[in-house]
Amino acid sequence: MACKCRKSTKLWISSILVIIIISALTLFAYTGSQDALRDSVRTGLKNTAGVMATQVNASDLTNIKPGDEMSPKYMDVVNNLWTMRSMNDQIINAYILKVNPDQSITFLIDDLYPLDPQGSAKIGEVSTSPDKAEIFAALSSPTASKVPYTTKYGSFMSAYAPIDDSGTGSLGNTSAVLAIDMPAKDYVAATSTGNAILATGLVAIILAVGAIVIFGRRPDDAEEPVQK
């Protein structure tokens, strides 16, 4: 009886060790996979925003003021944004932000305004995005949200890039920031494919523990036949 108890204890210890080791390896692989996916999506958004920003002429943004929505100069910029984001199905909105001297951030152009005036931002509306640090940083180079966020307009993952006025012959001063939005649900879906790793890890634990139990048993573990 003592022998069987010791064997049972060893099987339990072996099973627990296997579970710990496989779980640790699975978690490490899952975390690495998730980080890689998130970095890939964020980099893609930043690159897209960076390229789009170079195609916006800063001179087209000068003297745009509240009330100019739907004006020819406003629509010219909107049409340009529509054309560019139509090349990427992940992007559902492109807009231009202005960083003011008082550090407030306001909308200058929202390419959804002509289609949905009630569900989009007007010229001069203050941005409530929590990505304020990223928007400030985008005055120098493309940036992206660290995590998805929610405003009254929905939940998004965004990227930002500087629009400079180098095209007008200046030294290339940043005049505004281009922003693009990806739906948060699409971002989550694109960065959740690593769930297969968790499933594989679970299957591996079940198989390993099962093998320990099966092969850990000896023939003498079987119950002896009753003598007649």
N, C-alpha and C positions, 0 to 999 in steps of 0.2 A: 504493500500500500504506500509506504514511504517513497519507494522508487517511482511509482506512478505520480505521486504528488510533485516530486522534483521535476519529473519530465513535463508535467502540465505547467509548472512554473516557468521552465525554460521556454516552452512554446509561447506562453504569454509574453515573456520578455522579448523573445525574437520577433514576435508579431508587432509589438509596440515599437521596437527599434526600426523595423521595416517601414512602418507607418510614418514615423518621424522623418526618416531619411528620404523616402519618396515624396512626402509632403513638402519638405524643405526644397528639394530639387524642383518639384513642380511649381512651387511659389516663386522660386528664383527665375525659372524659365518664363512663367506667366508675367511677372513684373517686367522682365527684360523685353518681352514681346509687346506689352502694352506701352512701355516707354518708347519703343521704336516706332510703333504705329502712330502714337500721338505726335512724335517729332516729325514723322513723315508728312502727316496731314498739315501740321502747322507750317512746315517748310514750304509745302505746296501752296498754301494760302498766301504766305508772305511773298513768294516768288510771283504769283499771279498778280497780287496787288502792286508789286514793284514794277512789273511790266506795264500794267494798265496806267499807272501814274505817269509814266513817261509819255503816254499818248494823250495826256490832257494838257492843253495849251493854257498856261497860267493867265495869259492876257484875256482869255475868254471869261475869266472869273472876276475881272476887275469891274467895280461899280455895280455889281449885283446887290440888290437891296430888297428888304421885305416888300412884297407886293409884285415882284418881278416873276413870280411863278407863272408859267405858261407863256412868258414873253419869248420872242424868237431867240434871243441870246441864251435864255435858260434852256429852251428846248434843244438848241444846238449841242449843248453839253450833255443833256440827257440822252439824246440820240447816239452820241458817241459812247456813252457808258452802256447803253443798251446793246450796241453792236459788239462791244468788247466782252461783256459778260454772257452774251448769247453763245460764246465759244466754250463756256464751262457750265455744265448743267448743275454743278454743286452750288453755284453762286445764285442767290435769290434777290440780292439787292446790292446796288453800288451807290455810294453817296460821297459827298465832299464836305469835310469839316474845316472850320476855321478856329485856330487857337488865338484867342484875343489877348491883348496886353494885361488884362486883369486875371489871366489864367483860366478864364471860362472857355468852354468849347461849344461852339454853335454850328448848326447846320447851314450849309451854303447851297448845296444841291442835293436833292433826293430823287433818284431816278424812278421811284415808285409814285411820286406825287401826281404826274399826269394821269396815271391809271387809278389811283386811290387817294384822293386828296384828304380824306378823313382818316386814313390809316397810315399816313406817312408824315414826315416832318416838313414844316414850312421854313422858309429862309429866316434865320435868326433864332430859331428854337434852340434852347439850351439842351445839349446832350446829357442824358442821365446814365449813360453807359458807365459801368464800374471800371472800364478799361482806360481810365484817365492816364495812368502812368504809361501805358503802351502807346496811347495817342501822342503824348508829349515826346516819347522816344522816337515816334515815327516822323518827327520833324527832321531827323537826321538819317534814318534808315528804316527799311520795312520791319514791322513787328507784327505780332499776332496775340490774340487772347491766350492766357495761360490755361484757362478752363472756360467752359460755356457759361453764359450769363443770361439774365432775363431782364427785359425792360417792358414797358407797356406795349411795345410793338411785337414782342415775342421772345423766344429763346434762341440765341445764336452763338456761333463761334466766328470771330471776326479777324480780319487782317488789315493793316494800315501801311501806307507808304507816302513819302513826301512828294508833293507837287512843287517843283521849283520853277522859277521864272527865267531860267537860263535861255529859254527860247526867245526871250525878248532882248537878249544882248547884255544881260546883267551878269553878275558874278555867280549866279545860281542860288539865290536866296529862296528858302522854302516859303511859299505863299499860302499853302493849304495842305490838307492831308486827305488822301483818297482812302476810303474804307469799303470793304466788301464783307458781306454776311453769308455764312453757311448755316443752314438750320442745325440747331443743337442735336436734334434726333439723328440727323445724318452723320454728324461728327461721332456721336456715341456708337452708331452702327458700324462706322468705318474703323473704329478703334476697339471694337469688342470681339474681333475674330479670334483673339487669343483664348476664348472660352473653350476651344477644342483642347487646349493644353490641360485645362483643369479636368475635363472629362477623361482624357488619357491618363492623367495622374491617378484619378479615382479608380479606373479600371486596373491600373498597375498595382495599386494597393490591394484590391480585392483578389487579384490573381496571386500576388506574392504571399499574402496571408493564407490563402487557400492552399498553396503549395506547401507552406511550412506545416500546416496542420495535417495535410495528407501524408507527406513524406516523413513527417516527424513521428508518426505512429509506427509501432513495431507489431509484428504478428502476435506477440504475446500480450498486446494490449487488448486483444479480443477477449471477450468473456469466455471462460473455460466452460466446456459442455458439462452438463449435470450428469453425474454417474448414476446409473440405475442399479 
